[in-house]
């Protein structure tokens, strides 16, 4: 019966939904980077540089391997927790509004970007694994990259499969799913790394002023998400079942 219900669901994709989803995506990105920066502050004792897509320990902190691992792992933990909250919201017994929000949260966490980074042998998690098991000759590089990729897949694939399963065929699964999976990550990277961070460098913005711009951006996307958030619950709508 639940499967039949999904067959007769449609997508209510509005301009408000797209705006709210993008704001949520950027907001999660900010939460990810601020958790990195906050961990570095608590462990190092001072605030380090922070741009739209980068963070670091302050020069005076002299971070140890352990401090670096903890601060590096802190950011992706935000994504991991959120995508599994999304997985829970998309349970087949949940209402369409809860499933709608779960879908938005799944894609806003940018799982494809995490998987792509791990496939390339990078990403926060793989970096932490390499710091935990350092080899000066890098003979274990491929093994550690494979372990990082496996963990990322185990975390991200189940929520993605659930998201795919609750979308209505065929427009939802063949069009909405791949677009929402891939495009937000590229937009996030282009805007924050390719545009905003380059503008900071080009204009010689000081480290202190970087915080001003980053905080302003975070406030802007928070307000954008806050005033449009209800639209994220209205993506999936039920059509009348045929008699």
C-alpha positions as CSV (number, residue, x, y, z in Angstrom):
1,X,0.0,0.0,0.0
2,X,2.8,2.4,0.9
3,X,4.5,1.6,-2.4
4,X,1.3,2.3,-4.3
5,X,1.0,5.6,-2.5
6,X,4.4,6.7,-3.6
7,X,3.4,6.0,-7.2
8,X,0.6,8.5,-6.9
9,X,2.6,11.3,-5.4
10,X,3.8,14.3,-7.3
11,X,6.5,17.0,-6.7
12,X,5.5,20.6,-5.8
13,X,8.7,22.3,-6.9
14,X,8.3,26.0,-6.4
15,X,10.7,29.0,-6.5
16,X,10.3,29.3,-2.7
17,X,11.4,25.7,-2.3
18,X,14.5,26.2,-4.5
19,X,15.5,29.4,-2.6
20,X,14.9,27.7,0.8
21,X,16.9,24.6,-0.2
22,X,19.9,26.6,-1.4
23,X,19.8,28.7,1.8
24,X,19.8,25.4,3.8
25,X,22.7,24.1,1.7
26,X,24.8,27.1,2.4
27,X,23.7,27.2,6.0
28,X,24.9,23.6,6.5
29,X,28.2,24.5,4.8
30,X,28.6,27.4,7.2
31,X,27.8,25.1,10.2
32,X,30.4,22.6,9.0
33,X,33.2,25.2,8.7
34,X,32.2,27.0,11.9
35,X,32.4,23.8,13.9
36,X,35.9,23.3,12.4
37,X,36.9,26.8,13.4
38,X,35.4,26.5,16.9
39,X,37.1,23.2,17.5
40,X,40.4,24.8,16.4
41,X,39.7,27.8,18.8
42,X,38.9,25.6,21.8
43,X,41.9,23.3,21.2
44,X,44.4,26.0,20.1
45,X,43.4,28.8,22.4
46,X,43.0,31.5,19.7
47,X,41.0,32.1,16.6
48,X,42.7,31.1,13.3
49,X,42.0,32.4,9.8
50,X,38.5,31.7,8.5
51,X,37.3,32.4,4.9
52,X,34.2,31.3,3.1
53,X,35.6,27.8,2.4
54,X,38.7,27.5,4.6
55,X,39.7,27.4,8.2
56,X,43.0,26.9,10.1
57,X,44.6,27.0,13.5
58,X,46.1,30.3,14.6
59,X,49.8,30.5,14.2
60,X,50.5,30.6,17.9
61,X,48.7,27.4,18.7
62,X,51.2,24.9,17.3
63,X,48.6,22.1,16.9
64,X,49.6,18.5,17.6
65,X,48.4,15.6,15.5
66,X,45.6,14.9,18.0
67,X,44.4,18.5,17.9
68,X,44.4,18.5,14.1
69,X,42.5,15.3,13.9
70,X,39.8,16.4,16.3
71,X,39.3,19.8,14.6
72,X,39.3,18.2,11.1
73,X,36.8,15.5,12.1
74,X,34.5,18.0,13.9
75,X,33.2,19.5,10.6
76,X,32.0,16.3,8.8
77,X,30.4,15.1,12.0
78,X,27.8,17.8,11.4
79,X,27.0,16.4,7.9
80,X,27.0,12.8,9.2
81,X,24.5,13.6,11.9
82,X,22.2,15.6,9.6
83,X,22.1,13.0,6.8
84,X,21.0,10.4,9.3
85,X,18.4,12.7,10.8
86,X,17.2,13.0,7.2
87,X,17.2,9.2,6.8
88,X,14.9,8.9,9.9
89,X,12.5,11.6,8.5
90,X,12.2,9.7,5.2
91,X,10.9,6.5,6.9
92,X,8.0,5.0,5.0
93,X,5.7,5.5,7.9
94,X,6.4,9.3,8.0
95,X,4.0,11.9,6.6
96,X,4.7,13.4,3.2
97,X,5.7,16.7,4.9
98,X,8.3,15.0,7.0
99,X,9.6,13.0,4.0
100,X,9.8,16.2,2.0
101,X,12.0,17.8,4.7
102,X,14.1,14.6,4.9
103,X,14.7,14.8,1.1
104,X,15.8,18.4,1.3
105,X,18.1,17.7,4.2
106,X,19.6,14.7,2.4
107,X,20.6,16.7,-0.6
108,X,21.6,19.9,1.3
109,X,24.2,17.9,3.2
110,X,26.0,17.5,-0.2
111,X,26.6,13.8,-0.1
112,X,27.8,13.7,-3.7
113,X,30.6,16.2,-2.8
114,X,31.7,14.0,0.1
115,X,31.7,10.9,-2.1
116,X,33.5,12.7,-4.9
117,X,36.2,14.0,-2.5
118,X,36.7,10.5,-1.1
119,X,36.9,9.0,-4.6
120,X,39.7,11.4,-5.3
121,X,41.5,10.4,-2.1
122,X,40.7,13.5,-0.2
123,X,38.1,14.9,2.2
124,X,38.1,15.6,5.9
125,X,37.6,12.0,7.0
126,X,40.3,10.5,4.8
127,X,42.7,13.3,6.0
128,X,42.0,12.2,9.6
129,X,42.6,8.6,8.8
130,X,46.0,9.5,7.2
131,X,46.9,11.5,10.3
132,X,46.0,8.5,12.5
133,X,48.1,6.1,10.5
134,X,51.1,8.1,9.0
135,X,53.7,6.4,6.9
136,X,56.6,8.6,5.8
137,X,56.9,6.7,2.5
138,X,53.1,6.9,1.9
139,X,53.0,3.2,1.2
140,X,49.6,2.9,2.8
141,X,48.1,5.9,0.9
142,X,45.8,3.8,-1.3
143,X,44.6,1.6,1.5
144,X,43.7,4.6,3.7
145,X,42.0,6.3,0.8
146,X,39.9,3.1,0.2
147,X,39.0,2.9,3.9
148,X,37.9,6.6,3.9
149,X,35.8,6.0,0.8
150,X,34.2,2.9,2.3
151,X,33.2,4.8,5.4
152,X,31.8,7.7,3.4
153,X,29.7,5.3,1.3
154,X,28.4,3.5,4.3
155,X,27.3,6.8,5.8
156,X,25.8,8.4,2.7
157,X,24.4,5.6,0.5
158,X,21.5,4.4,2.7
159,X,19.9,7.8,3.0
160,X,20.4,8.4,-0.7
161,X,18.7,5.0,-1.5
162,X,15.8,5.9,0.8
163,X,15.5,9.3,-0.8
164,X,15.4,7.7,-4.3
165,X,12.8,5.2,-3.1
166,X,10.3,7.7,-1.8
167,X,10.4,10.0,-4.9
168,X,7.6,9.4,-7.4
169,X,8.6,7.8,-10.7
170,X,9.7,8.9,-13.2
171,X,10.2,12.6,-13.1
172,X,11.2,12.4,-9.5
173,X,13.7,9.6,-9.8
174,X,15.2,10.3,-13.2
175,X,15.2,14.1,-13.2
176,X,14.9,15.5,-9.7
177,X,17.2,13.0,-7.9
178,X,20.3,13.4,-10.1
179,X,19.9,17.2,-10.4
180,X,19.6,17.7,-6.6
181,X,22.4,15.2,-6.0
182,X,24.9,16.9,-8.3
183,X,24.2,20.5,-9.0
184,X,24.1,22.0,-5.4
185,X,27.6,20.8,-4.7
186,X,29.0,22.4,-7.8
187,X,27.1,25.6,-7.1
188,X,28.3,25.6,-3.5
189,X,31.9,25.1,-4.6
190,X,31.8,27.7,-7.4
191,X,30.2,30.4,-5.3
192,X,32.2,30.0,-2.1
193,X,35.6,28.8,-3.3
194,X,35.6,30.0,-6.9
195,X,34.0,33.4,-6.3
196,X,33.8,34.6,-2.7
197,X,37.2,33.4,-1.5
198,X,38.9,34.7,-4.6
199,X,37.3,38.1,-4.1
200,X,38.6,38.2,-0.6
201,X,42.1,37.5,-1.9
202,X,41.8,39.9,-4.8
203,X,40.7,42.8,-2.6
204,X,43.3,42.0,0.1
205,X,40.8,41.6,2.9
206,X,42.4,41.3,6.3
207,X,41.9,38.2,8.5
208,X,39.7,40.2,10.9
209,X,37.5,41.5,8.1
210,X,37.2,38.0,6.7
211,X,35.2,37.1,9.8
212,X,32.9,40.1,9.2
213,X,32.0,39.0,5.7
214,X,31.7,35.3,6.6
215,X,29.4,36.1,9.5
216,X,27.3,38.4,7.3
217,X,27.0,35.7,4.7
218,X,25.9,33.2,7.4
219,X,23.3,35.6,8.8
220,X,22.0,36.2,5.2
221,X,21.5,32.5,4.4
222,X,20.0,31.8,7.8
223,X,17.4,34.5,7.3
224,X,16.7,33.2,3.8
225,X,16.1,29.7,5.1
226,X,14.1,30.9,8.2
227,X,11.5,32.8,6.2
228,X,11.1,30.2,3.5
229,X,11.6,27.0,5.5
230,X,8.0,25.9,5.4
231,X,8.2,25.3,1.7
232,X,10.7,22.4,2.3
233,X,7.8,20.4,3.9
234,X,5.6,20.7,0.8
235,X,7.6,19.0,-2.0
236,X,5.8,15.7,-1.9
237,X,2.0,15.9,-2.3
238,X,-0.5,13.1,-2.5
239,X,-2.8,12.7,-5.5
240,X,-6.1,11.0,-5.1
241,X,-5.7,7.2,-5.3
242,X,-7.6,5.7,-8.2
243,X,-10.8,3.9,-7.2
